Amino acid sequence: MALAKPYKDIPGTTIFDAEMSRLGYHLNQFCMSLMQAANRARFKADERAYLDEWPMSEPQKQAVLARDLNRCIALGGNIYFLAKIGATDGKSFQQMAGSMTGMDEEAYRDMMIAGGRSIAGNRYVDAGEKK
């Protein structure tokens, strides 16, 4: 029996639950491998070859190669693991977060200093139904 997931209809929200954990297991393990300098060097030398050592789906590999973190999250990636890719690329978490919002680092920083993003649009799709 599938569990009810009332959070699935919140626009722009991906919850890292047990299902997402299973989906992204190998993607997240790949990310954790980047904690070792030798693995980072191998990845940077030939990203595709290194990714092919992991039993990830092709869409997951393509998302990593494109550095499309939003897609990685949709495919089971956990942002705390995905941060290892950014670190390997020499990027700060702030730079990564900015890229996920379509902003450059400065615009993202300024938005966060000003109090964060607007809550507009952060409602259940079916706002008439109490969740």
C-alpha positions in Angstrom: 0.0 0.0 0.0 1.4 3.4 -1.0 1.6 6.1 1.6 -0.4 9.2 1.1 1.8 12.1 0.1 -0.2 15.3 0.6 3.0 17.4 -0.1 3.2 16.2 -3.7 1.0 19.1 -5.0 3.0 22.0 -3.5 4.5 23.8 -6.5 8.3 23.8 -6.7 8.7 21.4 -3.7 10.4 18.0 -3.8 10.4 16.1 -0.5 13.3 13.8 0.0 11.3 10.9 1.3 12.0 7.1 1.3 10.9 6.8 -2.3 13.3 9.6 -3.4 16.0 8.0 -1.3 15.7 4.7 -3.2 15.5 6.5 -6.6 18.6 8.5 -5.9 20.7 6.0 -4.0 23.4 5.5 -6.6 23.4 9.2 -7.6 23.9 10.2 -3.9 26.6 7.5 -3.5 28.4 8.9 -6.5 28.3 12.3 -4.9 29.7 11.0 -1.7 32.6 9.4 -3.6 33.7 12.9 -4.4 34.8 13.4 -0.8 38.0 11.6 -1.7 40.6 13.6 -3.7 41.5 10.6 -5.9 37.9 10.3 -7.0 37.5 14.0 -7.6 40.6 13.9 -9.8 39.2 10.9 -11.8 35.8 12.6 -12.2 37.4 15.8 -13.4 39.7 14.0 -15.8 36.8 12.1 -17.6 33.4 12.9 -16.1 31.4 10.5 -18.3 33.8 7.6 -17.7 33.6 8.0 -14.0 29.8 8.3 -14.0 29.6 5.2 -16.1 31.1 3.3 -13.2 28.0 4.0 -11.2 24.6 2.2 -11.8 22.8 5.5 -12.2 20.1 6.1 -14.7 21.0 7.8 -18.0 18.8 10.8 -17.0 20.7 11.1 -13.7 24.1 11.0 -15.5 22.9 13.7 -18.0 21.7 15.9 -15.1 25.1 15.6 -13.4 27.0 16.4 -16.7 24.7 19.4 -17.3 25.1 20.4 -13.6 21.3 20.7 -13.6 20.8 20.4 -9.8 17.0 20.8 -10.0 16.9 17.8 -12.3 19.2 15.9 -10.0 16.8 16.6 -7.1 13.8 15.5 -9.2 15.7 12.2 -9.9 16.4 11.5 -6.2 19.4 13.6 -5.5 19.7 15.0 -2.0 21.0 18.6 -2.0 23.5 17.8 0.8 25.0 15.1 -1.3 24.8 17.2 -4.5 26.8 19.9 -2.8 29.9 17.6 -3.3 29.6 18.2 -7.1 29.6 21.9 -6.5 32.6 21.6 -4.2 34.4 19.6 -6.8 33.7 22.4 -9.3 35.0 25.0 -6.8 31.6 26.5 -6.2 30.1 27.6 -2.9 26.7 26.4 -1.7 25.5 29.9 -2.3 26.5 29.8 -6.0 24.8 26.4 -6.3 21.6 27.6 -4.7 21.6 30.7 -7.0 21.9 28.5 -10.1 18.9 26.5 -8.9 16.8 29.7 -8.8 18.0 31.1 -12.1 19.9 33.9 -10.3 23.5 34.7 -10.2 25.3 34.5 -6.9 24.9 38.3 -6.2 21.2 38.4 -6.9 20.6 35.2 -4.8 22.6 36.7 -1.9 20.7 40.0 -2.1 17.4 38.2 -2.1 18.3 36.1 1.0 19.6 39.2 2.8 16.3 40.9 2.0 14.4 38.2 3.8 14.2 35.3 1.2 11.9 34.6 -1.6 8.3 35.5 -1.7 5.8 33.0 -0.5 3.6 33.7 -3.6 2.9 30.5 -5.4 3.9 28.4 -2.4 0.5 26.9 -1.8 -1.2 23.6 -2.5 -2.3 23.3 -6.1 -5.8 22.6 -4.8 -5.9 25.4 -2.3 -9.6 24.8 -1.6 -8.9 21.5 0.0 -7.5 21.6 3.5 -4.4 19.3 3.7 
